[in-house]
Amino acid sequence: MSRRTALALGATLALGAGLAVLPTQAQAATVVVDTTAELTSAISGATAGTVIQVRGGTYYPTATLQSTANGTSSSPVTLTAYGSETVKIDGSSLPSGGWILKLTADYWNVSNLTFQNSPDSAVVCQSCTGTTWNNIKTINGGDSGFTLTGDGTVNNTVKNIDSYGNYDAANHGENADGVAVKFGSGTGNLITGARLYNNSDDGIDFWSFSSPVTVEHTWSFGNGKNRWSDSAFAGDGNGYKLGGDGEVVAHVVNNSAAWDDAGNGFTENSNTGAIVINRTTAYANGKYGYYFATGAAKLGKNLAVGNGTAVSKGSSVTSAGNNWDSGISTPAFKSTDATSTYNARQSGGALPVTTFLTTGSTTIGATMN
């Protein structure tokens, strides 16, 4: 295969000893790129059905990679590494305030890429519908690693992302989250299998997003600690910041964990909606394991151990089956050594196998998978 191979645009028909070419509807290209210029052109020129395969190596764009081209549900645009090759897209040559990748587009599948050293946010998907992000990394950027934003943010899936080391120096760490779903609306958005750690602000932040987002099988840890020797450090350090800016919305968090965050493990952050927190674990967070003091959250089968304070819950909160509720015992952890949580993901992209914070219980706490 050549590096840039288009699918056939015609059909052939044998006529005697010769061949006649009958035109058919043009089909989108499969494009294999191995230079930054080719990558830039392929992304900006994509159409529904385009498959962009990026050869292994490190790419240094000098301007934001971006597209407004829509795929369709049956013919998405695909941006992925070539085979099992390792691809890093590095933002260190971008101008101040630059993003590495910006999509204002629908139905893209992006997978198996690392976005690193961005001056600002690494990846921003604005008013996107039906995008899927699988096995990507957003690391050591100058603002949030991965962001969904804007009205019309609908049915996007962020799966098996690692986002860590993000820090906004200009704001002393106040804004850089692992994953941000902010300033917008739209239903059907899912974050699953995420590992969000050592970011200057929060692991997950849903500030000013007015529609429910679901999180599951996710780990958020070590956020909000001053790892940059910033004398005016301002990071909040919440594992899961589930509101803000006056929005009332019932986000859902299932089977997830927060540990060693400087702030709260799970917090409503002024969201008075009926947030659902189910079968999660908060361990050794600096403030509250669960802070739901003003809203109408539904807290069920959660486990708080070793936090500054286990829980703050207001009179409108429904609380049942949690280890702070009457008659509910606290099962013992099999391990409190987090070393294995930094291991490589499993071959299919799932979180690494660990006994950390597992209990064997079928009724309470995260299963850590």
N, C-alpha and C positions, 0 to 999 in steps of 0.2 A: 504494500500500500504506500502511495506517496504521502507526503506530509499533509497535503491539503487535497482531499479526495471528495468530489461531489458524487452523489448518487446519480445513476443514469437518468438522462432526461428524455430518452426515447425508447421505443421498442423496435426490434428488428423483425423483418419478415422475409423469408426466402422467396425469391421470385426467379425461377429458372436457375441460372448460374450465378446471379447477382444477389445483392441484399438491398432492400429499400428500408429507410428509416421513417417510421411513423411517429410524429410528435405526440407526446403525452404531457399531462400537466406537470409542471416543474416541481421537483421535490427538494426539500431543504438539504443542506450540505452536512456531511460529517467533516469536521475541520480539526486537523491535528496541528498544534502550534508548539514552537519551541523558542520563540523570541518574544520580548515584551511588546514589540510593535505588532506582531501577529496576534498576540492575545488581546491587545487593545482593539484592533480591527475586528476580530472575531466577535467580541462581546458587543461592540457598538453596532455591528452589521447583522446580528442574529435575527432570524425569523422563526416562526413556529416550526418546531421539529428540528432545528439546528442542534447538532451535537458537537460541543467543543471539548476536545481532549487535549490536556496540557501535559507536555512531556516533563519528566523530572528535572528539577533544578530550582534555582531561586530567581525570581523576576522582580525587577525594580521599576515599576511605573513612575513616570514623572508627572502624571495627571490622574485624577480619579478614573478608574475603569467604570463605565456606566452604560446603561441601556434603558430605553423606554419601550422596547419591542416586546409584545406579548406573545407567549405561547398559548396553547389551548389545553384543556383538560386531557384531550386525547393525543395532543402533539406538543408537549412541552419543549421549552429550550433546556438543554442539558449542558452544564459546565462542570467538568470533572477531571481528575487526574487520569493520565493515560495508563491503563492497566493498574499495576500495583506500585507505580513510581511515586516518589515523594516530591510534592510540589509545595513551594513556599512563595507567597507573594508578599514582598517586603515594601513597606511604605516609607522607608527612610530617605528616599529621594523625592518624596512629595513635598509641595510647599506647606508652610505652616497652616494648620487648620484643615488639611486635606484628609479625605477618606480614601480607603483603598478601593472599595467597591460600593457603588450605589445603584440599586435597581428601583425604578418606578415602573413596575411591570408585573404582569400576571403569568403564572404557570411556568416557573423556572424550577429546575432541579439542580442544586449545587451540592457537590459532595467531594470528600477526600482532598480538601485543600486546607492549607494553613495561611492565615492572614496575620502578619506580624509587623510590629514597629510602626504602626500608623501614627501620624502626628495628631490625629483626632480619632473619631470612631473608625473601627476597621471595616465593618460591614453595616450598611444601612439599607433596609428595604422599606420604601415609602409608599403607602397606599397600595400594597401588593395583595393579590388574591391568589391562593392556590400554589404558593411556592413551597418547596421542600428543601430543607437544609440538613444534610446528613454527614456525620463524621467530618465536621470542619473544626478548625481551631482558630480562635481570635485571641492573640496574646501580645502582651507588652505594648499596648496602644496608649494613645493620649487622651482617650475618653472611653465610653462603654465599648466593649468588644463587639457585641452584636446588638443591633437595634431594629425593632419593628415600630413604625410610627406612621401617623396620618390617618384620617378617616378613610373608610374603605379597606381597612386591613382585615382581610377575611380568609379563614380556612388555610392558614399557614402552619407548617409543622417544622419545628426545630428539634432535631433528633441527634442524640449522641454528640453534642457539642462540648468541647473543652474551651473555656474562656477564663484566662487568668493573667495576673500581672498587669492589669490595666490601671493607669494612674494619670489623672489630669493635673499636671504640674501648675498650670495657670490658675486653677481654682483650689490648689492645695489638696487634691484628692476628693473633692466634694461630689463629683459627678460620675466618675468612672465605675460602671457596674460590669458584671460579667455579661448578663443579658438584660436589656432594657426594652420594655414594651410600654411606650410613653406617648403622651400627647396625640391621642387618636381614638378610634373606635372600630369595631368590627368583630363579629362572632367567629367561633370555630378555630381559634388559634391554640396550638398545643406546643408545650415544651416538655420533652421526655428524654430521659437518659442523659441529662446535662450534668457536667462537673464544672462548678463555678467557684473559683478559689483565688485567694490572695489578691483580690481587687481592692482598690483604695476605698471605694464606697460600698455598694451592696452587691450581693451575689445576683439577685433578681430584683428589678425595680419596675413596678406598674404605675408609676406616677402619672396622673391625669389621663389614664386610659379608661374609657367609660363602658367597655363591654367585657364580659367575663372571659378570662383566660384560664386554661387548665394546665397544671404542672403535675408531672408524675415521675417517679423513679429518678429523682434528681438529688444531687449532693451540692450543698453550698457551705463553704467553710473557709476560715482564715481571712475573711473579708474585713476591711476597715482598720487594719493595723498599719501603723506608720513604718513601712519597709523602705522608705525613700529619704529618711532623715530630714523630713520637712518640718521646720520649726513652727509652722502655722497650719499643720495638718488638720483637715476638716472632714475626713471621711466618716460616714455614719456607721458602716459595718453591720448592717442587717443581713441575715441570710436571705430572707424573703420579705421584701417591702411590698405590701399588697394594696397600696392605695396612695391617695394624696391629691391635693388641689380640689377638694370638695366632691370628688366623684363617689357615688354610692353604687357599688357593683359587687356581685357575688362571684369573685374568683374562687377557684377550686385547686387545692393542693392535696394530692394523694401519695402515700407511700414514698415519702421523701425525708431527707435529713438535713439538719443544720448543726454544725459544731465549730467551736473555737472562733466564732465571729465576735468582733469587738462589741457589737450592739446586741440587738435582739435576734433570736433564732427566726421566729415568725412574728410579723407585726401587721396589724391593720393599717397603721400609719394614717389615722384619721378617717379611713373608709368605714362608714357605718353600715355598709351592706351586709348581707347574709353570707359572708365568706365561709367556705367549707374547708376544714382542715381535718384530714382523716388518715389515721395510721401513719403518723410521722414521728420523728425523734428529734428532740433538741437537747444537745449535750454540750456542757462547758462553754456556753455563750456568755459574754461579759455582763449583759443586762438580763432581760427576761428571756426565758425559753419561748414563751407565748405571750404576746402583748395584744390583748383585745379588750380594752377597757371601756370603749365608748360605743361599739357597734353591736350587731346582732349575729355575730359569728356562730357557726355550728362546729364545735370541737369534739371529735369522737375518736377514741382509741389511740390517743397520743401519749408519748412518753417523754417526760422532762426529767433530766438528771444532771446535777452538777452545774446548773446555770447560776448566774447571780441571784435571780429569783425565778421560781418555776413558772408562775403564771400570773397575769393580771387579767381578770375578766369582769366585765360589767354585768349589770342586772339583766340585760337583754340577750346575753350569750347563752346558748344551749351547750351544756357540758355533760358528756356521758362516756363512761368507759375509759377515761383518762386516768393516769396514775395519781393525779391529785384529787380525784373524786373519791367519795366515801366507798370503802369496801373494795377498792381496786389496788392490787399489790403491784410492786415494782419488780419486774423480772431482772435477773442479773445479766449483764453483758458477757458474752463469750470472750470479748477482747476490747480493750480501750487503747490499743496501739494502732494508730492511723496510718502507719507506714505503707501498708498494702493498698490504700486508697489512691496513692500516686502511681501505681503500676500501670503498665500499658493496658489498654482496653482489650477485650476479648476479640477474637478474629472477626466476628460479625459487627463489631462496634459497640457492644454492650459494655457497661461499667465493669471494671475488674472484679474478680471474685474476691471476697473479703469476709472475715468473721468480725470485723470491727463493728461495734454497736449492734451486733445481732444477738438475739436472745433465744431463738427457737420458738417464740410465742406465735400462735396463730391468731391472736386476738388484740395485740397492742404493739405499737411501735413500727418503725420502718423495717422492711425485710432486707434493705441494703443491697438490692439488685436492680 
